[in-house]
Amino acid sequence: MLNNRTVHSLAFSGSNIFAGTDGHGVYFSTNNGLSWTQTALNNRSVTSLAISGNNIFAGTEFNGVYISTNSGISWTQTALNNQTVLSIIVLGSNIVAGTDGHGYGAYLSTNNGTSWTLTGLNQRAVSSLAVSGSNIIAGTDPDGVFLSTNNGASWIWTALRNEDVFSLAISGNNIFAGTYPNGVYLSTNNGTSWTQTALNNQTVLSLTVSGTNIFAGTRGNGVYLSTNNGTSWTQTALSDEEVRSLAVSGINIFAGTNFRGVYLSTNFGTSWTQTSANNGSIYSLAISGGNIFSATDYGVYFSTNNGTNWTQTLNDRSVKSLAISGSRMFAGTYYYGIYLSTNNGTTWTQTEVTLGPVWSFAISGSNIFAGSDYGIFHSTDYGTTWTQTEVTVGPIWSLAISGSNIFAGLMNMVLFFPRITAQTGRRQR
């Protein structure tokens, strides 16, 4: 079992799973992780992996990129041989490696690593890379998100820069991003440009949408409401709490607070009532039919009567995020990864994702996305099995969907992935 190694990266080739580890190279499994075999690359810290046809690329700490053409039986060090490679992606016949160190930036190879060229994105640590059609998206430290439409020959610095994005919400074509400490930003063009709304001097930990109403939960100043896409905001009657989570069920709006439990409003925030869950930190809220679920440091609580009474489930885990897909409920924990319940929280089963913290979820049909300290994980079978996506850096504080696009909120940046289907998500720390 691969149970005593730090795993930095994962990649899949057919039925084979490859794992890049800290100091022990690359392992592979042919049986969904039941057993693992160490490959010939056995004494390197492997920070990133990518697969192109029969070729496997391994990005290492201090020693650049290695290539294997025979499923890891043997490896050859490429010409990029003295860099720490944080990320690798494949775009057709092009390989892009994001590095950190002397001469760092994004390197491009068009011949499977025989030679490499430093692209126009240089003198920045490139911690994450993603492909969207013919576009390459790069997350950097500390300068936010860059976009290239020509294989890295030139890069465009996208508009939302140097921000910590804690929460995201979608309303039609509008994308709202809650930041620290500059309030709420709005994009109407899939993240190409962003406008700071009138709520511009708050730390916004949570966002939710109810019809044409947008609610923002802040640190220390309660809940704000906008009815005009952020042009103006009004502080609601819940005005002195740290609101870490928000959820809507019909006319009912629930606010999860720090240390003060759950509040309920039935009149769009004009007045709030503290429910009987009144003495804990609520990190996430989820609603299924007439049931309300709250994530706390002491597990998951649920109410069947709008918060009048609460019952504790999953009672020995610190739960940071919740999501519901049909009859399935997912709980992201701080130390123990993701748990799944198929019976409204009566019983829970730990999934393949066993490491936390898991801060956020996004759901679309059978596709589940989970944002963690280790990047984004993806399940295509309702959470039965999970794979790590090309995003292997975190923490992923928030996830949200606009149409077929998924947005991920990290420290100082928003990552954008077209053509990935998902639905909603949030975070709390």
MOBEL-V279350 format. One record per run of one state. SS is the DSSP state (H for helix, E for strand, - for the rest). FROM is the first residue (numbers start at 1). TO is the last residue. Records with the same first field share a line. If there is no record, write none. Layout:
SS = FROM-TO + FROM-TO
//
This chain:
- = 1-6 + 14-15 + 22-25 + 30-36 + 39-45 + 53-54 + 61-64 + 69-75 + 78-83 + 92-93 + 101-104 + 110-116 + 123-124 + 133-134 + 142-143 + 149-155 + 158-163 + 172-173 + 181-182 + 188-194 + 197-203 + 211-212 + 219-222 + 227-233 + 236-242 + 250-251 + 258-261 + 266-272 + 275-283 + 289-290 + 297-298 + 304-310 + 314-318 + 326-327 + 334-337 + 342-348 + 351-357 + 365-366 + 373-374 + 380-386 + 389-397 + 403-404 + 411-412 + 418-423 + 425-429
E = 7-13 + 16-21 + 26-29 + 37-38 + 46-52 + 55-60 + 65-68 + 76-77 + 84-91 + 94-100 + 105-109 + 117-122 + 125-132 + 135-141 + 144-148 + 156-157 + 164-171 + 174-180 + 183-187 + 195-196 + 204-210 + 213-218 + 223-226 + 234-235 + 243-249 + 252-257 + 262-265 + 273-274 + 284-288 + 291-296 + 299-303 + 311-313 + 319-325 + 328-333 + 338-341 + 349-350 + 358-364 + 367-372 + 375-379 + 387-388 + 398-402 + 405-410 + 413-417 + 424-424
//
